[in-house]
Amino acid sequence: MESLLHVVQTINGYLSDYVLIIMLIGAGLYFSIKTRFVQIRCFGEGMRHVFGNFSLHGGKHESGMSSFQALTTAIAAQVGTGNIVGACGAILVGGPGAIFWMWLIAFFGMATNYAEAVLAQETRKIDADGTVLGGPVYYIKTAFKGKFGTFLAVFFSVAIILALGFMGCMVQSNSIGEACQNAFGIPSWTVGIAVAVIASFIFIGGTNRIAAVTEKIVPVMAILYLLGGLVVLIMRAKYVPETIGMIFKYAFVPSALIGGGVGEALKIAVSQGAKRGLFSNEAGMGSTPHAHAMANVNCPHEQGISAMIAVFIDTIVVVSMTALVVISTLYAGDGPLADGSADGIAKTNMAQMAFGSVFGESFGGAFVAICLLFFAFSTILSWNLFGKINVNYLFGKKAVRVYEVIAIGFIFLGSCLSNDLVWELADMFNQLMVVPNVIALIALSGLVVAAEKSKTTGKNKK
């Protein structure tokens, strides 16, 4: 296990330090410029579209989902352990400045996610039984004909099945299990069994049941977590200015806190921000387009602007709340990490310590565990759906049930296995997904620009 962990960490080092940063920031810059910074110009329009369609009871659809259901399914995938455990890990390793780089990735990622959603709408297909099929494999095949397109599509499908359907769900159940064990003393494996059983019931209900669950869980869990974080910030109000200052200061001089040479420390801060930013908002990764393809909208642009708001909610709102709470309680003032020492602190218990410093150890731990349970569980639902779509693409509908059974097994296993190895494996496959997805996005950028300019490109595909 140690040897495997070392190999995976080495691969991830090259991917996150070089490939990921170049491709994610490059794609985000490219689409920001090509769309004339759609994330700024159409931000208000996107907010009105999202909250104007707000509903906890979207109902069943013969084909696809409502726009809001597709959005909450996408947000469910984005708002998971990456927003709590992932953000804490970025701060612990890269210092508070890593959050600045997560923000930067998110800003440009809004344009990338806009492109992903538009192309998912443009290239989606509707099966004979009314099932909506869409996602990166369909726009990859549109961008590249022949064997090269087939290779990229298969590579992406295999990577996402492993990254989200299997390894990613292990990460989620692992975090749920550890948080519940820390807060309530419940053995993590028993939590894993409970999560696996409930998830299997929802999986059986198909897309409609997943949409019905996410449209209710996502708004409630986000509001609960933000309110809890707001209470902490009010209690630590005098440290908030220092907290914000630390994020900007240590974004460029992280060596002053985490040690080492200036260049090496900066590389760690940037790579942690990029890696955890990807795991948090998934912009450029190619996961959320599966949900956005199912939205019943008048034109692709409508779902594109919803998609970019999802990135904003995920990182600029939820991740920022985690960061402000953790830094204001553990780093600012006389916090236990003010000198950069992190003895006895891990990314899995960091948020619980932060909330516990204000709410009390027991209540703070319980609050984070409950929030993490909802965050991670909703992510499991969405990720399983995305993996299922790609299993169907590769092997046909008969293989879907087999996939779901295996996925349930991985959910349970995740609650029992080493946290570091699970996270590293998930990171590796997440990062490998980026490569074919971004290549196809760039190749089809003309379709994205046309959709943004006309705002009526494509037909209503209800």
Salt bridges, closest charged atoms under 4 A:
ASP17 OD2 - LYS267 NZ 3.91
GLU45 OE2 - HIS301 NE2 3.27
GLU45 OE1 - LYS455 NZ 3.75
ASP127 OD2 - LYS397 NZ 3.41
ASP129 OD2 - LYS397 NZ 2.74
GLU215 OE2 - LYS216 NZ 3.37
GLU264 OE1 - LYS267 NZ 3.79
GLU404 OE2 - LYS388 NZ 3.28
GLU404 OE1 - ARG401 NH1 2.65
ASP427 OD1 - ARG276 NH1 3.25
GLU452 OE1 - ARG36 NH2 3.01
GLU452 OE2 - ARG41 NH2 2.34
